[in-house]
Amino acid sequence: LRRIAKIDIDTRRDLFYKIEHNVMARGDELGTLEQVVLLALLHLEGEGHGMKVRREIAERTGKNVSIGAVYATLDRLEEKKLLASRWAPPTAERGGRSRRVYHIEPAGRRAIERSQQLLQKLLEGLPALSRRP
Amino acid sequence: VRSVAPPRGPEWLLETFLPESLRDAVLGDLHEEFVLHVRPSRGPWRAWCWYVGQVLDSLVPALALWVGRGYAWRILRAVGFGLGVGAGSVAALQWVGDFSRRNVPLRAGLTPDTAYLLLTLALGGLAVAVAVGSVVERRAAAAIQVLLSALLAPLAVTLVLDVSPATFPLWYRLAWMLVAPAAATLGGGISVARRRAGPSLSDE
């Protein structure tokens, strides 16, 4: 507490904001592709496999992301406990390989909300970029 | 179904570099997309290009996954080991070459330069085999490693014996006869130990 008292008021406010919102802890930030993948999963009602996510991103944004990048991101999000996955049985159309289906966890929904709030706060006061004319 | 299957070569390449925990998911998705959507709508040639493009675009994220999961040290170790064996072989051969030029008459038909070149290649190949086996988790890689070792280790031993065996010091012949099999055994040992330990990248 003594140490905190020595910190100037702006830094203190910033620090409490970070602790309160838990948005800036190391490894907790969402990268751009992580946000995109999470939002695509939300569009898929919270559940889908890699190719479905890739297709959703392509249809909504017009950007083609490689399947490897999508799965690498899904894997990273699962490590962060923002997603969970289960294996579906293999099929002939998949060359006898299993399907890995990811679904979004409550922590994932919170993380994307925090990211959007953060972005919104940063956008405020930038009239050229905000939606206001 | 066989005629519309994805190209085997690119599939093998991606399979080699993907962590085991994602292999079925990624390759299954690509297979399904290729067979059900891409090939019927784009035709065989453009579908082939699409598949190869997906594989090439996916290689970097696949490699990044290895590094992100603490495999960087393992890759470095393998590269270091390969370089160490290679550089050590070259340095030792240079020393032995100088020694033999000064002191040892060689058999007819085999110049020192040719013998040292072949020896270096053989030992370098063994080092590569060991490095490959240390990093890549695939049966095919282990097979390549065994094949390289089986081809190169006898070559190295034979060359050592052929370079004037009667006049070379015994310690020298024994040392070089041990280097190649030792490298091959170590490489094989790493592969076997890893396989017994199970798929370390699996998060199941």
Chai-1 contact restraints between the chains, C-beta under 6 A:
chainA,res_idxA,chainB,res_idxB,connection_type,confidence,min_distance_angstrom,max_distance_angstrom,comment,restraint_id
A,G50,B,D29,contact,1.0,0.0,6.0,A-B,restraint_1
A,M51,B,D29,contact,1.0,0.0,6.0,A-B,restraint_2
A,M51,B,E33,contact,1.0,0.0,6.0,A-B,restraint_3
A,S66,B,Q54,contact,1.0,0.0,6.0,A-B,restraint_4
A,S66,B,D57,contact,1.0,0.0,6.0,A-B,restraint_5
A,S66,B,S58,contact,1.0,0.0,6.0,A-B,restraint_6
A,I67,B,V26,contact,1.0,0.0,6.0,A-B,restraint_7
A,I67,B,D29,contact,1.0,0.0,6.0,A-B,restraint_8
A,I67,B,L30,contact,1.0,0.0,6.0,A-B,restraint_9
A,I67,B,Q54,contact,1.0,0.0,6.0,A-B,restraint_10
A,I67,B,S58,contact,1.0,0.0,6.0,A-B,restraint_11
A,G68,B,S58,contact,1.0,0.0,6.0,A-B,restraint_12
A,G68,B,P61,contact,1.0,0.0,6.0,A-B,restraint_13
A,G68,B,A62,contact,1.0,0.0,6.0,A-B,restraint_14
A,A69,B,P61,contact,1.0,0.0,6.0,A-B,restraint_15
A,Y71,B,L22,contact,1.0,0.0,6.0,A-B,restraint_16
A,Y71,B,V26,contact,1.0,0.0,6.0,A-B,restraint_17
A,A72,B,P61,contact,1.0,0.0,6.0,A-B,restraint_18
A,A72,B,L65,contact,1.0,0.0,6.0,A-B,restraint_19
A,E93,B,E32,contact,1.0,0.0,6.0,A-B,restraint_20
A,E93,B,V35,contact,1.0,0.0,6.0,A-B,restraint_21
A,E93,B,L36,contact,1.0,0.0,6.0,A-B,restraint_22
A,R94,B,G28,contact,1.0,0.0,6.0,A-B,restraint_23
A,R94,B,H31,contact,1.0,0.0,6.0,A-B,restraint_24
A,R94,B,E32,contact,1.0,0.0,6.0,A-B,restraint_25
A,G95,B,H31,contact,1.0,0.0,6.0,A-B,restraint_26
A,R97,B,D24,contact,1.0,0.0,6.0,A-B,restraint_27
A,R97,B,L27,contact,1.0,0.0,6.0,A-B,restraint_28
A,R97,B,G28,contact,1.0,0.0,6.0,A-B,restraint_29
A,S98,B,D24,contact,1.0,0.0,6.0,A-B,restraint_30
A,R99,B,G28,contact,1.0,0.0,6.0,A-B,restraint_31
A,R100,B,A25,contact,1.0,0.0,6.0,A-B,restraint_32
